[in-house]
Amino acid sequence: MKRINLIVLLLLNFIGSNEKVYANTNNPPRPFEEIFPEVGYKSVEEAIKEFEDYFKQDLKLPLRQPPITFTHRFGRFCNLEGDSNDSFEVKFISDKSPENHYKINVHPIKHKISIPDKYVLKLVKLKNGNDATYMNVSGFNILVFERDNWQYFLSIDKRLSRKVTLEMLVEIADSINY
């Protein structure tokens, strides 16, 4: 009886592993404007208003952005449990070029994120005299600085490091002076 069960099991395994699987290539990927709102993203203006209303303080974003093409930009105010995890995020992305990914994260200075030394590549000065830290984390080059009671993170996909240099990120950070 055990031998018959083993033979049947082997036959079923063999038959099952030789079936063809057909993928439907007619289903295009869902557009970003459908996907991102499902995880809390909205227009940048709406997200800024929520963030400013919550913290009762204005938020200035850089006037400049990296010299690359984006097809979409989304904003999100993350109001998680407790104030220490609250943040604002703007994502600039492209559905034509996945590496065209730029992000701005802002946290209140009173709950700023500490930066481990192992990630720091360089320290630089901004035009307003504030220090900025340049680092690389998880495939992103990031410039971190503080201004007007906020901690800013400007993040660009590392694959764009030849097009978007540290100097460009500093220019973007300096463009908040308005």
Protein Blocks (a to p, Z undefined) as FASTA:
>chain_A
ZZmmmmmmmmmmmmmmmpccdddfkbccddfklmmmmnopacfklmmmmmmmmnopacdd
dfbdcfbddfbdcddddddehjklgccddddddfkbmmlccddddddfklcccddfklpm
bdcddfkopacddddeehiacddddeehiacdddddfklmmmmcfklmmmmmmmmmZZ
